[in-house]
Amino acid sequence: MRNAILAALEDIRGNLRLHRGGIDLVSLDEDAGIVTLRFTGACAGCALSDITMKKGIEVVLCERVPGIRKILTADSHA
């Protein structure tokens, strides 16, 4: 599961780089299907990051990686 998530995130990062941002995998609980991600660069704290997560990243990850049940966003300042 981890490798599939990392591959999907690498594809997603291309679009985020256009806006000087990025996204990192913080943690993965494979048993529970919970993925925690952190926005980086200009995406961290962006007013549109919630929309990017819900309408873009979550859709791509759930389509490409079976078993994901929930995606969380970590505090970018942690």
Biopython code that builds the backbone (N, CA, C, O; Angstrom):
import numpy as np
from Bio.PDB.StructureBuilder import StructureBuilder

atoms = [
    (1, "MET", "N", (0.823, -1.193, 0.000)),
    (1, "MET", "CA", (0.000, 0.000, 0.000)),
    (1, "MET", "C", (0.870, 1.262, 0.000)),
    (1, "MET", "O", (0.583, 2.226, -0.709)),
    (2, "ARG", "N", (1.928, 1.237, 0.801)),
    (2, "ARG", "CA", (2.800, 2.410, 0.906)),
    (2, "ARG", "C", (3.369, 2.797, -0.463)),
    (2, "ARG", "O", (3.360, 3.974, -0.825)),
    (3, "ASN", "N", (3.857, 1.831, -1.215)),
    (3, "ASN", "CA", (4.442, 2.137, -2.527)),
    (3, "ASN", "C", (3.413, 2.710, -3.491)),
    (3, "ASN", "O", (3.731, 3.604, -4.276)),
    (4, "ALA", "N", (2.189, 2.208, -3.442)),
    (4, "ALA", "CA", (1.127, 2.729, -4.308)),
    (4, "ALA", "C", (0.782, 4.167, -3.935)),
    (4, "ALA", "O", (0.541, 4.997, -4.812)),
    (5, "ILE", "N", (0.759, 4.461, -2.643)),
    (5, "ILE", "CA", (0.485, 5.829, -2.187)),
    (5, "ILE", "C", (1.606, 6.770, -2.638)),
    (5, "ILE", "O", (1.346, 7.860, -3.146)),
    (6, "LEU", "N", (2.842, 6.337, -2.449)),
    (6, "LEU", "CA", (3.978, 7.173, -2.846)),
    (6, "LEU", "C", (3.988, 7.439, -4.347)),
    (6, "LEU", "O", (4.310, 8.545, -4.780)),
    (7, "ALA", "N", (3.635, 6.428, -5.142)),
    (7, "ALA", "CA", (3.579, 6.615, -6.598)),
    (7, "ALA", "C", (2.483, 7.607, -6.974)),
    (7, "ALA", "O", (2.694, 8.471, -7.824)),
    (8, "ALA", "N", (1.320, 7.489, -6.350)),
    (8, "ALA", "CA", (0.222, 8.413, -6.631)),
    (8, "ALA", "C", (0.588, 9.835, -6.215)),
    (8, "ALA", "O", (0.303, 10.791, -6.936)),
    (9, "LEU", "N", (1.223, 9.969, -5.047)),
    (9, "LEU", "CA", (1.627, 11.298, -4.585)),
    (9, "LEU", "C", (2.654, 11.922, -5.516)),
    (9, "LEU", "O", (2.640, 13.134, -5.732)),
    (10, "GLU", "N", (3.533, 11.116, -6.063)),
    (10, "GLU", "CA", (4.526, 11.653, -6.995)),
    (10, "GLU", "C", (3.840, 12.245, -8.229)),
    (10, "GLU", "O", (4.251, 13.291, -8.731)),
    (11, "ASP", "N", (2.801, 11.577, -8.710)),
    (11, "ASP", "CA", (2.037, 12.113, -9.842)),
    (11, "ASP", "C", (1.319, 13.408, -9.459)),
    (11, "ASP", "O", (1.279, 14.353, -10.246)),
    (12, "ILE", "N", (0.762, 13.451, -8.273)),
    (12, "ILE", "CA", (0.035, 14.625, -7.791)),
    (12, "ILE", "C", (0.981, 15.812, -7.602)),
    (12, "ILE", "O", (0.618, 16.956, -7.873)),
    (13, "ARG", "N", (2.182, 15.527, -7.141)),
    (13, "ARG", "CA", (3.151, 16.605, -6.861)),
    (13, "ARG", "C", (3.436, 17.474, -8.085)),
    (13, "ARG", "O", (3.718, 18.664, -7.945)),
    (14, "GLY", "N", (3.367, 16.898, -9.268)),
    (14, "GLY", "CA", (3.607, 17.683, -10.480)),
    (14, "GLY", "C", (2.672, 18.872, -10.567)),
    (14, "GLY", "O", (3.097, 19.973, -10.919)),
    (15, "ASN", "N", (1.408, 18.662, -10.251)),
    (15, "ASN", "CA", (0.442, 19.759, -10.277)),
    (15, "ASN", "C", (0.673, 20.743, -9.132)),
    (15, "ASN", "O", (0.534, 21.953, -9.311)),
    (16, "LEU", "N", (1.020, 20.229, -7.975)),
    (16, "LEU", "CA", (1.242, 21.118, -6.833)),
    (16, "LEU", "C", (2.484, 21.989, -7.032)),
    (16, "LEU", "O", (2.526, 23.132, -6.577)),
    (17, "ARG", "N", (3.488, 21.445, -7.709)),
    (17, "ARG", "CA", (4.716, 22.218, -7.969)),
    (17, "ARG", "C", (4.435, 23.455, -8.820)),
    (17, "ARG", "O", (5.139, 24.459, -8.712)),
    (18, "LEU", "N", (3.414, 23.382, -9.658)),
    (18, "LEU", "CA", (3.046, 24.538, -10.465)),
    (18, "LEU", "C", (2.662, 25.723, -9.593)),
    (18, "LEU", "O", (2.734, 26.875, -10.021)),
    (19, "HIS", "N", (2.255, 25.427, -8.375)),
    (19, "HIS", "CA", (1.837, 26.464, -7.430)),
    (19, "HIS", "C", (2.842, 26.608, -6.287)),
    (19, "HIS", "O", (2.534, 27.170, -5.236)),
    (20, "ARG", "N", (4.064, 26.083, -6.517)),
    (20, "ARG", "CA", (5.146, 26.141, -5.531)),
    (20, "ARG", "C", (4.822, 25.392, -4.250)),
    (20, "ARG", "O", (5.248, 25.788, -3.165)),
    (21, "GLY", "N", (4.068, 24.310, -4.379)),
    (21, "GLY", "CA", (3.704, 23.528, -3.213)),
    (21, "GLY", "C", (4.067, 22.071, -3.377)),
    (21, "GLY", "O", (4.678, 21.665, -4.366)),
    (22, "GLY", "N", (3.681, 21.304, -2.394)),
    (22, "GLY", "CA", (3.926, 19.879, -2.422)),
    (22, "GLY", "C", (3.106, 19.172, -1.364)),
    (22, "GLY", "O", (2.324, 19.790, -0.641)),
    (23, "ILE", "N", (3.299, 17.858, -1.286)),
    (23, "ILE", "CA", (2.603, 17.060, -0.284)),
    (23, "ILE", "C", (3.475, 15.878, 0.083)),
    (23, "ILE", "O", (4.115, 15.273, -0.776)),
    (24, "ASP", "N", (3.496, 15.554, 1.375)),
    (24, "ASP", "CA", (4.301, 14.448, 1.881)),
    (24, "ASP", "C", (3.429, 13.460, 2.635)),
    (24, "ASP", "O", (2.427, 13.830, 3.248)),
    (25, "LEU", "N", (3.826, 12.207, 2.578)),
    (25, "LEU", "CA", (3.204, 11.169, 3.393)),
    (25, "LEU", "C", (3.814, 11.259, 4.781)),
    (25, "LEU", "O", (5.029, 11.136, 4.936)),
    (26, "VAL", "N", (2.979, 11.472, 5.794)),
    (26, "VAL", "CA", (3.444, 11.579, 7.174)),
    (26, "VAL", "C", (3.382, 10.219, 7.844)),
    (26, "VAL", "O", (4.340, 9.786, 8.484)),
    (27, "SER", "N", (2.233, 9.542, 7.691)),
    (27, "SER", "CA", (2.084, 8.231, 8.309)),
    (27, "SER", "C", (1.030, 7.423, 7.566)),
    (27, "SER", "O", (0.203, 7.954, 6.826)),
    (28, "LEU", "N", (1.096, 6.116, 7.797)),
    (28, "LEU", "CA", (0.158, 5.187, 7.184)),
    (28, "LEU", "C", (-0.157, 4.097, 8.191)),
    (28, "LEU", "O", (0.747, 3.436, 8.703)),
    (29, "ASP", "N", (-1.422, 3.913, 8.472)),
    (29, "ASP", "CA", (-1.890, 2.789, 9.283)),
    (29, "ASP", "C", (-2.610, 1.853, 8.319)),
    (29, "ASP", "O", (-3.800, 2.021, 8.052)),
    (30, "GLU", "N", (-1.883, 0.867, 7.800)),
    (30, "GLU", "CA", (-2.448, -0.024, 6.787)),
    (30, "GLU", "C", (-3.630, -0.814, 7.317)),
    (30, "GLU", "O", (-4.600, -1.030, 6.590)),
    (31, "ASP", "N", (-3.569, -1.251, 8.571)),
    (31, "ASP", "CA", (-4.666, -2.045, 9.133)),
    (31, "ASP", "C", (-5.975, -1.259, 9.171)),
    (31, "ASP", "O", (-7.041, -1.800, 8.878)),
    (32, "ALA", "N", (-5.887, 0.009, 9.529)),
    (32, "ALA", "CA", (-7.081, 0.854, 9.623)),
    (32, "ALA", "C", (-7.392, 1.561, 8.305)),
    (32, "ALA", "O", (-8.495, 2.082, 8.135)),
    (33, "GLY", "N", (-6.434, 1.588, 7.364)),
    (33, "GLY", "CA", (-6.638, 2.282, 6.098)),
    (33, "GLY", "C", (-6.580, 3.785, 6.236)),
    (33, "GLY", "O", (-7.229, 4.507, 5.479)),
    (34, "ILE", "N", (-5.803, 4.269, 7.202)),
    (34, "ILE", "CA", (-5.720, 5.709, 7.466)),
    (34, "ILE", "C", (-4.373, 6.241, 6.982)),
    (34, "ILE", "O", (-3.315, 5.734, 7.353)),
    (35, "VAL", "N", (-4.441, 7.270, 6.149)),
    (35, "VAL", "CA", (-3.271, 7.923, 5.591)),
    (35, "VAL", "C", (-3.235, 9.349, 6.122)),
    (35, "VAL", "O", (-4.252, 10.043, 6.118)),
    (36, "THR", "N", (-2.066, 9.787, 6.579)),
    (36, "THR", "CA", (-1.902, 11.169, 7.019)),
    (36, "THR", "C", (-0.906, 11.848, 6.095)),
    (36, "THR", "O", (0.198, 11.352, 5.871)),
    (37, "LEU", "N", (-1.317, 12.990, 5.565)),
    (37, "LEU", "CA", (-0.518, 13.746, 4.612)),
    (37, "LEU", "C", (-0.244, 15.138, 5.154)),
    (37, "LEU", "O", (-0.974, 15.632, 6.013)),
    (38, "ARG", "N", (0.818, 15.776, 4.645)),
    (38, "ARG", "CA", (1.135, 17.151, 5.035)),
    (38, "ARG", "C", (1.435, 17.965, 3.782)),
    (38, "ARG", "O", (2.270, 17.578, 2.964)),
    (39, "PHE", "N", (0.751, 19.088, 3.640)),
    (39, "PHE", "CA", (1.055, 20.015, 2.559)),
    (39, "PHE", "C", (2.371, 20.710, 2.876)),
    (39, "PHE", "O", (2.681, 20.964, 4.040)),
    (40, "THR", "N", (3.143, 21.015, 1.838)),
    (40, "THR", "CA", (4.412, 21.720, 2.003)),
    (40, "THR", "C", (4.452, 22.918, 1.059)),
    (40, "THR", "O", (3.595, 23.071, 0.188)),
    (41, "GLY", "N", (5.445, 23.747, 1.245)),
    (41, "GLY", "CA", (5.618, 24.914, 0.384)),
    (41, "GLY", "C", (4.415, 25.836, 0.445)),
    (41, "GLY", "O", (3.820, 26.029, 1.505)),
    (42, "ALA", "N", (4.064, 26.401, -0.695)),
    (42, "ALA", "CA", (2.958, 27.359, -0.764)),
    (42, "ALA", "C", (1.613, 26.717, -0.450)),
    (42, "ALA", "O", (0.659, 27.418, -0.114)),
    (43, "CYS", "N", (1.522, 25.382, -0.554)),
    (43, "CYS", "CA", (0.254, 24.703, -0.260)),
    (43, "CYS", "C", (-0.038, 24.666, 1.239)),
    (43, "CYS", "O", (-1.199, 24.595, 1.641)),
    (44, "ALA", "N", (1.004, 24.714, 2.063)),
    (44, "ALA", "CA", (0.824, 24.725, 3.510)),
    (44, "ALA", "C", (0.169, 26.037, 3.906)),
    (44, "ALA", "O", (0.749, 27.106, 3.713)),
    (45, "GLY", "N", (-1.011, 25.964, 4.446)),
    (45, "GLY", "CA", (-1.716, 27.165, 4.862)),
    (45, "GLY", "C", (-2.504, 27.864, 3.769)),
    (45, "GLY", "O", (-3.139, 28.886, 4.031)),
    (46, "CYS", "N", (-2.481, 27.343, 2.559)),
    (46, "CYS", "CA", (-3.242, 27.955, 1.462)),
    (46, "CYS", "C", (-4.733, 27.837, 1.739)),
    (46, "CYS", "O", (-5.202, 26.813, 2.235)),
    (47, "ALA", "N", (-5.465, 28.878, 1.420)),
    (47, "ALA", "CA", (-6.918, 28.884, 1.646)),
    (47, "ALA", "C", (-7.633, 27.811, 0.831)),
    (47, "ALA", "O", (-8.726, 27.383, 1.201)),
    (48, "LEU", "N", (-7.035, 27.375, -0.266)),
    (48, "LEU", "CA", (-7.673, 26.368, -1.121)),
    (48, "LEU", "C", (-7.194, 24.948, -0.837)),
    (48, "LEU", "O", (-7.586, 24.020, -1.543)),
    (49, "SER", "N", (-6.355, 24.758, 0.182)),
    (49, "SER", "CA", (-5.803, 23.427, 0.429)),
    (49, "SER", "C", (-6.874, 22.398, 0.793)),
    (49, "SER", "O", (-6.742, 21.227, 0.434)),
    (50, "ASP", "N", (-7.926, 22.809, 1.493)),
    (50, "ASP", "CA", (-9.007, 21.859, 1.817)),
    (50, "ASP", "C", (-9.694, 21.360, 0.550)),
    (50, "ASP", "O", (-10.012, 20.176, 0.437)),
    (51, "ILE", "N", (-9.919, 22.252, -0.391)),
    (51, "ILE", "CA", (-10.549, 21.868, -1.659)),
    (51, "ILE", "C", (-9.609, 20.969, -2.455)),
    (51, "ILE", "O", (-10.038, 19.970, -3.032)),
    (52, "THR", "N", (-8.332, 21.327, -2.482)),
    (52, "THR", "CA", (-7.341, 20.504, -3.170)),
    (52, "THR", "C", (-7.333, 19.095, -2.594)),
    (52, "THR", "O", (-7.250, 18.117, -3.337)),
    (53, "MET", "N", (-7.419, 18.988, -1.277)),
    (53, "MET", "CA", (-7.414, 17.680, -0.629)),
    (53, "MET", "C", (-8.676, 16.895, -0.970)),
    (53, "MET", "O", (-8.592, 15.750, -1.413)),
    (54, "LYS", "N", (-9.833, 17.495, -0.769)),
    (54, "LYS", "CA", (-11.104, 16.777, -0.935)),
    (54, "LYS", "C", (-11.424, 16.454, -2.390)),
    (54, "LYS", "O", (-11.850, 15.342, -2.701)),
    (55, "LYS", "N", (-11.222, 17.409, -3.271)),
    (55, "LYS", "CA", (-11.634, 17.252, -4.672)),
    (55, "LYS", "C", (-10.534, 16.696, -5.570)),
    (55, "LYS", "O", (-10.803, 16.276, -6.696)),
    (56, "GLY", "N", (-9.305, 16.693, -5.079)),
    (56, "GLY", "CA", (-8.199, 16.248, -5.925)),
    (56, "GLY", "C", (-7.452, 15.065, -5.338)),
    (56, "GLY", "O", (-7.544, 13.946, -5.844)),
    (57, "ILE", "N", (-6.724, 15.315, -4.283)),
    (57, "ILE", "CA", (-5.837, 14.303, -3.726)),
    (57, "ILE", "C", (-6.595, 13.090, -3.206)),
    (57, "ILE", "O", (-6.220, 11.958, -3.509)),
    (58, "GLU", "N", (-7.653, 13.302, -2.430)),
    (58, "GLU", "CA", (-8.426, 12.167, -1.904)),
    (58, "GLU", "C", (-9.014, 11.326, -3.033)),
    (58, "GLU", "O", (-9.000, 10.097, -2.964)),
    (59, "VAL", "N", (-9.524, 11.973, -4.057)),
    (59, "VAL", "CA", (-10.118, 11.254, -5.184)),
    (59, "VAL", "C", (-9.070, 10.367, -5.860)),
    (59, "VAL", "O", (-9.314, 9.186, -6.107)),
    (60, "VAL", "N", (-7.916, 10.939, -6.154)),
    (60, "VAL", "CA", (-6.858, 10.188, -6.833)),
    (60, "VAL", "C", (-6.386, 9.020, -5.969)),
    (60, "VAL", "O", (-6.282, 7.892, -6.451)),
    (61, "LEU", "N", (-6.101, 9.287, -4.698)),
    (61, "LEU", "CA", (-5.599, 8.221, -3.831)),
    (61, "LEU", "C", (-6.609, 7.092, -3.660)),
    (61, "LEU", "O", (-6.239, 5.919, -3.725)),
    (62, "CYS", "N", (-7.863, 7.425, -3.445)),
    (62, "CYS", "CA", (-8.876, 6.389, -3.245)),
    (62, "CYS", "C", (-9.126, 5.576, -4.519)),
    (62, "CYS", "O", (-9.442, 4.388, -4.444)),
    (63, "GLU", "N", (-8.989, 6.203, -5.674)),
    (63, "GLU", "CA", (-9.133, 5.474, -6.935)),
    (63, "GLU", "C", (-7.947, 4.544, -7.178)),
    (63, "GLU", "O", (-8.118, 3.433, -7.681)),
    (64, "ARG", "N", (-6.771, 4.987, -6.827)),
    (64, "ARG", "CA", (-5.557, 4.243, -7.170)),
    (64, "ARG", "C", (-5.068, 3.280, -6.100)),
    (64, "ARG", "O", (-4.293, 2.369, -6.392)),
    (65, "VAL", "N", (-5.514, 3.475, -4.859)),
    (65, "VAL", "CA", (-4.996, 2.644, -3.767)),
    (65, "VAL", "C", (-6.163, 2.012, -3.002)),
    (65, "VAL", "O", (-6.776, 2.659, -2.153)),
    (66, "PRO", "N", (-6.464, 0.754, -3.305)),
    (66, "PRO", "CA", (-7.524, 0.066, -2.571)),
    (66, "PRO", "C", (-7.172, -0.035, -1.084)),
    (66, "PRO", "O", (-6.008, -0.212, -0.723)),
    (67, "GLY", "N", (-8.167, 0.076, -0.250)),
    (67, "GLY", "CA", (-7.955, -0.086, 1.185)),
    (67, "GLY", "C", (-7.868, 1.198, 1.969)),
    (67, "GLY", "O", (-7.879, 1.171, 3.200)),
    (68, "ILE", "N", (-7.780, 2.336, 1.280)),
    (68, "ILE", "CA", (-7.766, 3.606, 2.005)),
    (68, "ILE", "C", (-9.188, 3.902, 2.468)),
    (68, "ILE", "O", (-10.131, 3.927, 1.677)),
    (69, "ARG", "N", (-9.311, 4.125, 3.771)),
    (69, "ARG", "CA", (-10.623, 4.437, 4.348)),
    (69, "ARG", "C", (-10.745, 5.901, 4.766)),
    (69, "ARG", "O", (-11.836, 6.471, 4.781)),
    (70, "LYS", "N", (-9.592, 6.497, 5.107)),
    (70, "LYS", "CA", (-9.631, 7.873, 5.612)),
    (70, "LYS", "C", (-8.292, 8.543, 5.328)),
    (70, "LYS", "O", (-7.232, 7.930, 5.453)),
    (71, "ILE", "N", (-8.364, 9.822, 4.941)),
    (71, "ILE", "CA", (-7.162, 10.610, 4.717)),
    (71, "ILE", "C", (-7.206, 11.828, 5.620)),
    (71, "ILE", "O", (-8.166, 12.599, 5.599)),
    (72, "LEU", "N", (-6.161, 11.991, 6.408)),
    (72, "LEU", "CA", (-6.050, 13.104, 7.335)),
    (72, "LEU", "C", (-4.968, 14.047, 6.864)),
    (72, "LEU", "O", (-4.058, 13.654, 6.133)),
    (73, "THR", "N", (-5.073, 15.309, 7.291)),
    (73, "THR", "CA", (-4.050, 16.296, 6.979)),
    (73, "THR", "C", (-3.356, 16.675, 8.273)),
    (73, "THR", "O", (-4.006, 17.109, 9.225)),
    (74, "ALA", "N", (-2.033, 16.513, 8.317)),
    (74, "ALA", "CA", (-1.249, 16.877, 9.486)),
    (74, "ALA", "C", (-1.011, 18.376, 9.505)),
    (74, "ALA", "O", (-1.009, 19.028, 8.460)),
    (75, "ASP", "N", (-0.815, 18.907, 10.674)),
    (75, "ASP", "CA", (-0.466, 20.320, 10.838)),
    (75, "ASP", "C", (0.880, 20.557, 10.164)),
    (75, "ASP", "O", (1.862, 19.889, 10.488)),
    (76, "SER", "N", (0.930, 21.487, 9.245)),
    (76, "SER", "CA", (2.151, 21.736, 8.480)),
    (76, "SER", "C", (3.266, 22.340, 9.335)),
    (76, "SER", "O", (4.404, 22.445, 8.876)),
    (77, "HIS", "N", (2.961, 22.731, 10.551)),
    (77, "HIS", "CA", (3.973, 23.330, 11.417)),
    (77, "HIS", "C", (4.441, 22.373, 12.488)),
    (77, "HIS", "O", (5.210, 22.755, 13.370)),
    (78, "ALA", "N", (3.983, 21.120, 12.422)),
    (78, "ALA", "CA", (4.358, 20.155, 13.465)),
    (78, "ALA", "C", (5.782, 19.678, 13.298)),
    (78, "ALA", "O", (6.257, 18.864, 14.090)),
]
sb = StructureBuilder()
sb.init_structure("model")
sb.init_model(0)
sb.init_chain("A")
sb.init_seg("    ")
for serial, (resi, resn, name, xyz) in enumerate(atoms, 1):
    if name == "N":
        sb.init_residue(resn, " ", resi, " ")
    sb.init_atom(name, np.array(xyz, "f"), 0.0, 1.0, " ", f" {name:<3s}", serial, name[0])
structure = sb.get_structure()
